[in-house]
Each structure stands twice: as structure tokens, then as C-alpha cells.
Amino acid sequence: MDSFKILKHPHLSEKAVGLIERENKIVFIVDRKANKKQIKEAIEKTFEVKVDKINTEITFKGEKKAYIKLKPEFKAMDVATKLGMV
């Protein structure tokens, strides 16, 4: 599956921005059929970072939300800046 089909768009909310600053996590809305391994590969390939951990959830709207924690040597703030989130 293509990286741009897996990663639909970054999720921008107050909580998501707080996670970027406090926990080095970035939040994306992803394809509902994508698994954690596919999400990890898409993030690493697209943003040239290393992923430490991924948690996913299905929202009440039926979207799949991925909380992506980056390894300590990479900063979520840098990825957010590239995306124009902050």
C-alpha cells in the first residue's frame, strides 16, 4: 500500500499539539485497513524518522487514529513543523 494512501492527514487538536510537546508523539488519521507495521513503514519512509511505538484507535466517527511515538533522537516538533501544524 502507498504511504500517501495509508497516511490520510495529521490530526490537529489541542491534545495532539500537547502530545507533540510533552511526549514526542504525533497523531495521524490513517487508512482504516492499515496495520501498525504499515503505518510505521509509511511514517519512517515519508518523514525519515524512526518510530518507537504506535497506538491506534477507531474514533466514534469511524476513522482510525494513530498515536506515533518517535525515538528520542528524533523530534515530533520537527515533523509537525514540516507539516505546517505549528
Secondary structure, 3 states (H helix, E strand, C coil): CCHHHHEEEECCCHHHHHHHHHHCEEEEEECCCCCHHHHHHHHHHHHCCCEEEEEEEECCCCCEEEEEEECCCCCHHHHHHHHCCC
